[in-house]
Amino acid sequence: MTKGGMESVEVFTTEGKGRGLKAQKEFLPGDVIFAEPAYAAVVFDSLTHVICHTCFKRQERLHRCGQCKFAYYCDRTCQRAAWLNHKNECSAIKRHGKAPTENIRLAARILWKIEREGSGLSEGCLVSIDELQNHVDSFGEEEKKELRTDVESFLEFWPPHCQQFGMQFISHIFGVISCNGFTLSDQRGLQAVGVGIFPNLCQANHDCWPNCTVVFNNGNHEAVRSMFHTQMRIELRALTKLSPGDELTVSYVDFLNLSEERRKQLKKQYYFDCTCEHCKKQLKDDLMLAVKAGESKPSADTVKEVVQFSKDTLEKINKARMEGQYHEVVKLCRDCLKKQEPVLGDTNIYLLRILSIASEVLSYLQMFEEAADYAKRMVDGYLKIYHPNNAQLGMAVMRAGVTHWHAGLIEAGHGLICKAYAILLKTHGPSHPITKDLEVMRVQTEMELRMFQQNEFMYYKMREAALKNQKIQVMPEPSNENAPSLFHKKE
């Protein structure tokens, strides 16, 4: 079944897994299989005043809606583009006296769209909102309680003059949001800023080692009538070569977890048992649990003790990060690494987690040489575990490259930036802001590398002068969150 711009894929049904998506033609790594605008989307409650409600970009100065005083936009272009979806919301917020939570706002936007267009197939959608999975029957007591609260809050917010929907259908919409909400990120792809519903993407089944990836593209709203105008959308991109008839899969969770942990997470959040090859055969688990090889191999008790120490330290680190105590974070990382290094292997996930935090926080504190050493070890481990075209791998390699550049290690920095660029070209595409930033860095480091190879002394003199004249570029403050996960789960 194909519809409006979705000719390259087909919906099919498999036993045990329900619906899935199949390729209708051949794709190469990096090809966009399809792009899909959001059926409905909202900014997270905590960020409503710093993120544009149309394109989800983070901006310094935003224009506020003069009517409801709640919605914010980059400019008049974004405000006009939002009016169809914001009109009902605007008057409902004024009537209600305040804006409800993101879940209520998203459900309301979906139902206003159904009021306008009906709940059948929308233009370009392979399935209708009615047909999306809601898993309400699988909800536990706590989730059922949350659902009842959401439905009650929704009914208080929903205007009496709008089309009225039955309790069962409203519950279905909240179930759909809970199981199918997709995380929207800012233009740099580093922070989760909102949640949206994309019906076609919902049809792609999970695999821990997928053949596709999803990237959120904020679009270009700057010139509505020009050829450069593009809508906010998600893009499904091929990670490997695909043939007609191949099932298209994406990963709902980060691969950097043991198969048992990934299965638990998938069961808890998405209500299915993962039967992918990597989970069934526990592939890569041995690497993620690696211990130091050699004659003096550590005992099982020693390994157990160090793993427990690592888990305890990670909890302390999270607390210190929340409080902004970054020097304390560094101390905890160094102490933990001293314990880990004689016992855990280079690809052990507990070692890699500490290396990742240490390199990020040390970069922020501008202790670049030590940060670069940890970043290099982290990347070496990641390269043995992740799929070669994994977006999170690409981002980690990029960060390591920038850290090496800051440390004055131009050869290693340029090499890492080139490696990251090759990955992100496939996962994000050449026009994504991250890839464009990386291309600028790649050109700059290539020029610096040539200068370095011609005359090392002059290179360092010029670098020193340049850094004196310009304020050193400060690394972004370490985030307390993990990289945005693919699907949004209400906490």
KEGUVEX-231328 format. One record per residue (C-alpha): residue number from 1; residue in one letter; x, y, z. Coordinates in steps of 0.05 Angstrom, whole numbers, padded with zeros to 5 digits. Last residue first. Example, Ala and Ser with C-alpha at 12.3 -4.5 7.8 and 13.67 -1.06 7.14 Angstrom:
// residues 2
BAFI   seq   type       c1       c2       c3
BAFI     2      S    00273   -00021    00143
BAFI     1      A    00246   -00090    00156
//
This chain:
// residues 491
BAFI   seq   type       c1       c2       c3
BAFI   491      E    00165    00193    00651
BAFI   490      K    00129    00200    00584
BAFI   489      K    00168    00159    00534
BAFI   488      H    00193    00195    00472
BAFI   487      F    00218    00151    00415
BAFI   486      L    00286    00158    00385
BAFI   485      S    00327    00174    00446
BAFI   484      P    00356    00243    00455
BAFI   483      A    00429    00238    00477
BAFI   482      N    00432    00222    00551
BAFI   481      E    00411    00277    00599
BAFI   480      N    00452    00313    00651
BAFI   479      S    00482    00356    00596
BAFI   478      P    00554    00381    00602
BAFI   477      E    00558    00456    00591
BAFI   476      P    00576    00470    00518
BAFI   475      M    00650    00476    00503
BAFI   474      V    00679    00546    00509
BAFI   473      Q    00710    00575    00446
BAFI   472      I    00772    00612    00470
BAFI   471      K    00761    00687    00467
BAFI   470      Q    00798    00712    00407
BAFI   469      N    00863    00750    00405
BAFI   468      K    00901    00703    00452
BAFI   467      L    00875    00641    00415
BAFI   466      A    00899    00669    00348
BAFI   465      A    00968    00687    00376
BAFI   464      E    00977    00617    00405
BAFI   463      R    00954    00585    00340
BAFI   462      M    01002    00628    00300
BAFI   461      K    01061    00608    00345
BAFI   460      Y    01039    00535    00345
BAFI   459      Y    01037    00534    00268
BAFI   458      M    01103    00572    00262
BAFI   457      F    01139    00518    00304
BAFI   456      E    01106    00460    00267
BAFI   455      N    01126    00486    00198
BAFI   454      Q    01101    00453    00134
BAFI   453      Q    01063    00396    00167
BAFI   452      F    01029    00444    00216
BAFI   451      M    01007    00491    00159
BAFI   450      R    00977    00432    00122
BAFI   449      L    00943    00409    00186
BAFI   448      E    00914    00479    00197
BAFI   447      M    00883    00478    00127
BAFI   446      E    00854    00409    00139
BAFI   445      T    00829    00431    00208
BAFI   444      Q    00791    00490    00176
BAFI   443      V    00760    00448    00120
BAFI   442      R    00738    00394    00168
BAFI   441      M    00711    00444    00218
BAFI   440      V    00668    00478    00164
BAFI   439      E    00644    00409    00141
BAFI   438      L    00627    00392    00214
BAFI   437      D    00583    00453    00221
BAFI   436      K    00547    00434    00157
BAFI   435      T    00538    00363    00182
BAFI   434      I    00509    00389    00248
BAFI   433      P    00463    00438    00211
BAFI   432      H    00434    00382    00167
BAFI   431      S    00444    00395    00092
BAFI   430      P    00495    00340    00077
BAFI   429      G    00453    00282    00106
BAFI   428      H    00441    00263    00179
BAFI   427      T    00459    00189    00184
BAFI   426      K    00499    00181    00119
BAFI   425      L    00536    00248    00119
BAFI   424      L    00540    00238    00195
BAFI   423      I    00586    00177    00188
BAFI   422      A    00635    00208    00137
BAFI   421      Y    00637    00273    00177
BAFI   420      A    00654    00236    00241
BAFI   419      K    00713    00202    00207
BAFI   418      C    00737    00268    00178
BAFI   417      I    00731    00302    00248
BAFI   416      L    00769    00243    00279
BAFI   415      G    00827    00250    00229
BAFI   414      H    00829    00326    00237
BAFI   413      G    00834    00320    00312
BAFI   412      A    00887    00266    00310
BAFI   411      E    00931    00309    00265
BAFI   410      I    00915    00375    00301
BAFI   409      L    00929    00355    00372
BAFI   408      G    00926    00427    00398
BAFI   407      A    00882    00406    00457
BAFI   406      H    00824    00445    00428
BAFI   405      W    00832    00405    00363
BAFI   404      H    00832    00340    00403
BAFI   403      T    00767    00361    00438
BAFI   402      V    00735    00378    00371
BAFI   401      G    00753    00309    00344
BAFI   400      A    00727    00274    00407
BAFI   399      R    00661    00311    00401
BAFI   398      M    00656    00290    00327
BAFI   397      V    00672    00217    00344
BAFI   396      A    00616    00218    00397
BAFI   395      M    00567    00248    00347
BAFI   394      G    00584    00196    00294
BAFI   393      L    00577    00139    00344
BAFI   392      Q    00509    00166    00365
BAFI   391      A    00488    00168    00291
BAFI   390      N    00509    00095    00278
BAFI   389      N    00540    00081    00210
BAFI   388      P    00596    00034    00233
BAFI   387      H    00545   -00004    00277
BAFI   386      Y    00570    00005    00348
BAFI   385      I    00614   -00041    00389
BAFI   384      K    00686   -00041    00363
BAFI   383      L    00682    00033    00342
BAFI   382      Y    00655    00051    00411
BAFI   381      G    00716    00024    00446
BAFI   380      D    00765    00064    00403
BAFI   379      V    00720    00125    00411
BAFI   378      M    00722    00120    00487
BAFI   377      R    00798    00112    00487
BAFI   376      K    00806    00174    00443
BAFI   375      A    00757    00214    00487
BAFI   374      Y    00797    00196    00550
BAFI   373      D    00862    00221    00520
BAFI   372      A    00828    00283    00491
BAFI   371      A    00798    00302    00559
BAFI   370      E    00867    00298    00592
BAFI   369      E    00894    00345    00539
BAFI   368      F    00833    00391    00539
BAFI   367      M    00827    00413    00610
BAFI   366      Q    00780    00468    00587
BAFI   365      L    00730    00455    00644
BAFI   364      Y    00678    00438    00590
BAFI   363      S    00728    00392    00558
BAFI   362      L    00741    00359    00626
BAFI   361      V    00665    00348    00633
BAFI   360      E    00657    00314    00565
BAFI   359      S    00721    00272    00569
BAFI   358      A    00704    00248    00640
BAFI   357      I    00632    00231    00623
BAFI   356      S    00651    00190    00561
BAFI   355      L    00709    00155    00597
BAFI   354      I    00663    00136    00655
BAFI   353      R    00611    00107    00607
BAFI   352      L    00665    00070    00568
BAFI   351      L    00693    00037    00631
BAFI   350      Y    00623    00013    00651
BAFI   349      I    00610   -00010    00579
BAFI   348      N    00672   -00054    00576
BAFI   347      T    00705   -00043    00508
BAFI   346      D    00776   -00031    00534
BAFI   345      G    00773   -00090    00583
BAFI   344      L    00759   -00082    00658
BAFI   343      V    00807   -00102    00715
BAFI   342      P    00871   -00060    00718
BAFI   341      E    00836    00001    00688
BAFI   340      Q    00772   -00001    00729
BAFI   339      K    00796    00019    00799
BAFI   338      K    00839    00076    00774
BAFI   337      L    00783    00095    00726
BAFI   336      C    00735    00102    00785
BAFI   335      D    00781    00149    00822
BAFI   334      R    00791    00192    00759
BAFI   333      C    00716    00194    00745
BAFI   332      L    00698    00213    00817
BAFI   331      K    00750    00269    00816
BAFI   330      V    00724    00295    00749
BAFI   329      V    00652    00295    00775
BAFI   328      E    00675    00333    00838
BAFI   327      H    00706    00385    00792
BAFI   326      Y    00640    00389    00755
BAFI   325      Q    00596    00405    00815
BAFI   324      G    00536    00430    00774
BAFI   323      E    00486    00404    00825
BAFI   322      M    00455    00356    00774
BAFI   321      R    00525    00336    00754
BAFI   320      A    00543    00318    00826
BAFI   319      K    00481    00275    00833
BAFI   318      N    00494    00240    00766
BAFI   317      I    00566    00228    00786
BAFI   316      K    00545    00196    00852
BAFI   315      E    00499    00148    00814
BAFI   314      L    00555    00132    00765
BAFI   313      T    00602    00118    00823
BAFI   312      D    00554    00066    00852
BAFI   311      K    00550    00031    00785
BAFI   310      S    00626    00033    00776
BAFI   309      F    00637    00005    00847
BAFI   308      Q    00588   -00051    00830
BAFI   307      V    00626   -00067    00766
BAFI   306      V    00692   -00065    00805
BAFI   305      E    00666   -00114    00858
BAFI   304      K    00638   -00162    00806
BAFI   303      V    00704   -00161    00768
BAFI   302      T    00743   -00175    00832
BAFI   301      D    00696   -00233    00849
BAFI   300      A    00703   -00263    00779
BAFI   299      S    00779   -00263    00787
BAFI   298      P    00823   -00216    00746
BAFI   297      K    00865   -00246    00690
BAFI   296      S    00938   -00244    00710
BAFI   295      E    00965   -00279    00648
BAFI   294      G    00931   -00234    00598
BAFI   293      A    00862   -00206    00584
BAFI   292      K    00831   -00148    00622
BAFI   291      V    00755   -00158    00626
BAFI   290      A    00703   -00151    00571
BAFI   289      L    00630   -00143    00592
BAFI   288      M    00610   -00099    00532
BAFI   287      L    00654   -00141    00486
BAFI   286      D    00622   -00206    00509
BAFI   285      D    00553   -00175    00501
BAFI   284      K    00571   -00160    00428
BAFI   283      L    00520   -00211    00403
BAFI   282      Q    00472   -00238    00455
BAFI   281      K    00450   -00291    00405
BAFI   280      K    00376   -00276    00413
BAFI   279      C    00388   -00203    00428
BAFI   278      H    00434   -00189    00369
BAFI   277      E    00391   -00230    00321
BAFI   276      C    00328   -00192    00338
BAFI   275      T    00274   -00226    00380
BAFI   274      C    00257   -00166    00424
BAFI   273      D    00198   -00182    00470
BAFI   272      F    00143   -00129    00463
BAFI   271      Y    00107   -00079    00507
BAFI   270      Y    00139   -00014    00481
BAFI   269      Q    00166    00019    00544
BAFI   268      K    00174   -00038    00594
BAFI   267      K    00187   -00093    00543
BAFI   266      L    00236   -00050    00504
BAFI   265      Q    00274   -00030    00567
BAFI   264      K    00278   -00103    00592
BAFI   263      R    00302   -00126    00523
BAFI   262      R    00355   -00072    00521
BAFI   261      E    00380   -00092    00591
BAFI   260      E    00383   -00166    00571
BAFI   259      S    00421   -00149    00507
BAFI   258      L    00473   -00110    00546
BAFI   257      N    00471   -00035    00533
BAFI   256      L    00505    00010    00483
BAFI   255      F    00453   -00004    00428
BAFI   254      D    00412    00058    00447
BAFI   253      V    00338    00043    00443
BAFI   252      Y    00281    00046    00392
BAFI   251      S    00326    00020    00336
BAFI   250      V    00300    00026    00265
BAFI   249      T    00280   -00028    00216
BAFI   248      L    00260   -00029    00142
BAFI   247      E    00241   -00099    00118
BAFI   246      D    00276   -00117    00052
BAFI   245      G    00227   -00129   -00006
BAFI   244      P    00266   -00086   -00057
BAFI   243      S    00340   -00086   -00037
BAFI   242      L    00374   -00045    00017
BAFI   241      K    00448   -00024    00021
BAFI   240      T    00463   -00004    00093
BAFI   239      L    00446    00054    00138
BAFI   238      A    00385    00077    00098
BAFI   237      R    00353    00142    00120
BAFI   236      L    00283    00156    00148
BAFI   235      E    00276    00231    00150
BAFI   234      I    00233    00268    00202
BAFI   233      R    00200    00333    00184
BAFI   232      M    00197    00409    00194
BAFI   231      Q    00178    00437    00126
BAFI   230      T    00225    00463    00073
BAFI   229      H    00231    00531    00042
BAFI   228      F    00293    00536   -00003
BAFI   227      M    00254    00543   -00068
BAFI   226      S    00228    00609   -00042
BAFI   225      R    00157    00626   -00020
BAFI   224      V    00165    00613    00054
BAFI   223      A    00236    00640    00059
BAFI   222      E    00264    00631    00129
BAFI   221      H    00224    00569    00147
BAFI   220      N    00280    00520    00133
BAFI   219      G    00267    00451    00161
BAFI   218      N    00277    00427    00233
BAFI   217      N    00303    00359    00208
BAFI   216      F    00296    00301    00257
BAFI   215      V    00338    00241    00238
BAFI   214      V    00315    00169    00235
BAFI   213      T    00362    00111    00222
BAFI   212      C    00355    00050    00177
BAFI   211      N    00385   -00021    00172
BAFI   210      P    00376   -00034    00247
BAFI   209      W    00422   -00071    00295
BAFI   208      C    00377   -00070    00358
BAFI   207      D    00318   -00081    00311
BAFI   206      H    00251   -00046    00319
BAFI   205      N    00194   -00044    00271
BAFI   204      A    00177    00014    00225
BAFI   203      Q    00102    00027    00224
BAFI   202      C    00107    00085    00274
BAFI   201      L    00149    00123    00222
BAFI   200      N    00088    00127    00178
BAFI   199      P    00043    00155    00233
BAFI   198      F    00091    00211    00256
BAFI   197      I    00068    00237    00324
BAFI   196      G    00109    00291    00357
BAFI   195      V    00148    00306    00421
BAFI   194      G    00190    00365    00442
BAFI   193      V    00258    00394    00460
BAFI   192      A    00307    00335    00464
BAFI   191      Q    00376    00366    00464
BAFI   190      L    00437    00352    00421
BAFI   189      G    00408    00350    00351
BAFI   188      R    00440    00416    00334
BAFI   187      Q    00374    00444    00307
BAFI   186      D    00337    00425    00371
BAFI   185      S    00310    00355    00380
BAFI   184      L    00242    00322    00371
BAFI   183      T    00229    00256    00406
BAFI   182      F    00176    00213    00373
BAFI   181      G    00112    00194    00411
BAFI   180      N    00090    00125    00390
BAFI   179      C    00075    00086    00454
BAFI   178      S    00052    00141    00502
BAFI   177      I    00023    00185    00447
BAFI   176      V   -00017    00126    00418
BAFI   175      G   -00043    00109    00488
BAFI   174      F   -00065    00181    00497
BAFI   173      I   -00102    00178    00431
BAFI   172      H   -00135    00112    00449
BAFI   171      S   -00158    00141    00516
BAFI   170      I   -00192    00198    00477
BAFI   169      F   -00225    00145    00433
BAFI   168      Q   -00250    00106    00492
BAFI   167      M   -00275    00168    00528
BAFI   166      G   -00318    00187    00468
BAFI   165      F   -00302    00250    00427
BAFI   164      Q   -00338    00317    00427
BAFI   163      Q   -00329    00364    00367
BAFI   162      C   -00311    00434    00392
BAFI   161      H   -00362    00482    00425
BAFI   160      P   -00349    00453    00495
BAFI   159      P   -00275    00470    00492
BAFI   158      W   -00226    00414    00513
BAFI   157      F   -00185    00437    00574
BAFI   156      E   -00227    00404    00629
BAFI   155      L   -00236    00342    00586
BAFI   154      F   -00160    00338    00575
BAFI   153      S   -00147    00342    00650
BAFI   152      E   -00194    00283    00662
BAFI   151      V   -00164    00242    00605
BAFI   150      D   -00093    00256    00631
BAFI   149      T   -00112    00235    00702
BAFI   148      R   -00144    00171    00676
BAFI   147      L   -00082    00155    00635
BAFI   146      E   -00036    00168    00695
BAFI   145      K   -00078    00118    00736
BAFI   144      K   -00075    00067    00680
BAFI   143      E    00001    00076    00676
BAFI   142      E    00008    00064    00751
BAFI   141      E   -00037    00002    00748
BAFI   140      G    00001   -00029    00689
BAFI   139      F   -00017   -00015    00617
BAFI   138      S   -00021   -00075    00570
BAFI   137      D   -00094   -00062    00549
BAFI   136      V   -00075    00011    00533
BAFI   135      H   -00025   -00016    00481
BAFI   134      N   -00043    00044    00435
BAFI   133      Q   -00023    00017    00366
BAFI   132      L   -00041    00063    00308
BAFI   131      E   -00102    00044    00266
BAFI   130      D   -00147    00102    00287
BAFI   129      I   -00092    00152    00271
BAFI   128      S   -00095    00128    00199
BAFI   127      V   -00043    00087    00162
BAFI   126      L    00002    00099    00101
BAFI   125      C   -00001    00175    00110
BAFI   124      G    00017    00221    00052
BAFI   123      E   -00049    00261    00055
BAFI   122      S   -00087    00238    00116
BAFI   121      L   -00121    00170    00119
BAFI   120      G   -00185    00170    00159
BAFI   119      S   -00194    00206    00226
BAFI   118      G   -00232    00265    00197
BAFI   117      E   -00198    00327    00168
BAFI   116      R   -00216    00387    00212
BAFI   115      E   -00242    00350    00274
BAFI   114      I   -00186    00299    00266
BAFI   113      K   -00136    00357    00265
BAFI   112      W   -00168    00385    00328
BAFI   111      L   -00162    00315    00359
BAFI   110      I   -00088    00310    00345
BAFI   109      R   -00076    00381    00371
BAFI   108      A   -00115    00365    00434
BAFI   107      A   -00075    00301    00446
BAFI   106      L   -00010    00341    00438
BAFI   105      R   -00032    00396    00486
BAFI   104      I   -00055    00345    00538
BAFI   103      N    00012    00308    00535
BAFI   102      E    00051    00374    00536
BAFI   101      T    00017    00396    00600
BAFI   100      P   -00041    00447    00601
BAFI    99      A   -00034    00521    00582
BAFI    98      K   -00068    00571    00629
BAFI    97      G   -00133    00609    00638
BAFI    96      H   -00177    00554    00607
BAFI    95      R   -00212    00604    00560
BAFI    94      K   -00146    00636    00539
BAFI    93      I   -00113    00568    00530
BAFI    92      A   -00173    00543    00489
BAFI    91      S   -00170    00606    00445
BAFI    90      C   -00097    00594    00428
BAFI    89      E   -00104    00518    00421
BAFI    88      N   -00159    00527    00369
BAFI    87      K   -00115    00575    00327
BAFI    86      H   -00048    00539    00340
BAFI    85      N   -00051    00484    00287
BAFI    84      L   -00075    00529    00229
BAFI    83      W   -00034    00587    00257
BAFI    82      A    00034    00553    00259
BAFI    81      A    00058    00574    00190
BAFI    80      R    00038    00646    00205
BAFI    79      Q    00079    00645    00269
BAFI    78      C    00139    00613    00235
BAFI    77      T    00139    00668    00182
BAFI    76      R    00126    00722    00234
BAFI    75      D    00190    00705    00270
BAFI    74      C    00225    00651    00311
BAFI    73      Y    00160    00634    00348
BAFI    72      Y    00133    00629    00419
BAFI    71      A    00066    00603    00444
BAFI    70      F    00040    00621    00513
BAFI    69      K    00018    00694    00513
BAFI    68      C   -00051    00669    00490
BAFI    67      Q   -00067    00727    00444
BAFI    66      G   -00002    00765    00432
BAFI    65      C    00035    00701    00411
BAFI    64      R    00106    00712    00434
BAFI    63      H    00163    00728    00387
BAFI    62      L    00229    00693    00404
BAFI    61      R    00298    00720    00420
BAFI    60      E    00358    00675    00431
BAFI    59      Q    00332    00617    00390
BAFI    58      R    00327    00541    00399
BAFI    57      K    00295    00510    00338
BAFI    56      F    00231    00471    00345
BAFI    55      C    00205    00491    00275
BAFI    54      T    00136    00515    00294
BAFI    53      H    00134    00523    00370
BAFI    52      C    00202    00558    00370
BAFI    51      I    00241    00538    00432
BAFI    50      V    00261    00583    00490
BAFI    49      H    00192    00600    00521
BAFI    48      T    00161    00530    00517
BAFI    47      L    00223    00495    00544
BAFI    46      S    00200    00463    00609
BAFI    45      D    00132    00442    00581
BAFI    44      F    00162    00405    00522
BAFI    43      V    00147    00434    00453
BAFI    42      V    00088    00403    00415
BAFI    41      A    00076    00361    00352
BAFI    40      A    00019    00337    00308
BAFI    39      Y    00016    00296    00244
BAFI    38      A    00090    00313    00239
BAFI    37      P    00120    00320    00169
BAFI    36      E    00148    00256    00137
BAFI    35      A    00210    00245    00095
BAFI    34      F    00220    00179    00060
BAFI    33      I    00275    00130    00041
BAFI    32      V    00329    00184    00045
BAFI    31      D    00393    00152    00019
BAFI    30      G    00453    00152    00067
BAFI    29      P    00473    00080    00054
BAFI    28      L    00444    00058   -00014
BAFI    27      F    00372    00043   -00029
BAFI    26      E    00339   -00007   -00078
BAFI    25      K    00264   -00005   -00089
BAFI    24      Q    00198   -00020   -00055
BAFI    23      A    00229   -00025    00015
BAFI    22      K    00185   -00058    00067
BAFI    21      L    00151   -00028    00128
BAFI    20      G    00120   -00067    00187
BAFI    19      R    00052   -00085    00215
BAFI    18      G    00042   -00138    00268
BAFI    17      K    00104   -00170    00300
BAFI    16      G    00079   -00239    00317
BAFI    15      E    00061   -00257    00246
BAFI    14      T    00081   -00205    00197
BAFI    13      T    00037   -00152    00164
BAFI    12      F    00060   -00107    00106
BAFI    11      V    00063   -00032    00094
BAFI    10      E    00100   -00013    00031
BAFI     9      V    00156    00037    00019
BAFI     8      S    00185    00076   -00040
BAFI     7      E    00118    00103   -00063
BAFI     6      M    00109    00144    00001
BAFI     5      G    00102    00212   -00033
BAFI     4      G    00025    00210   -00031
BAFI     3      K    00004    00138   -00015
BAFI     2      T    00030    00068   -00020
BAFI     1      M    00000    00000    00000
//
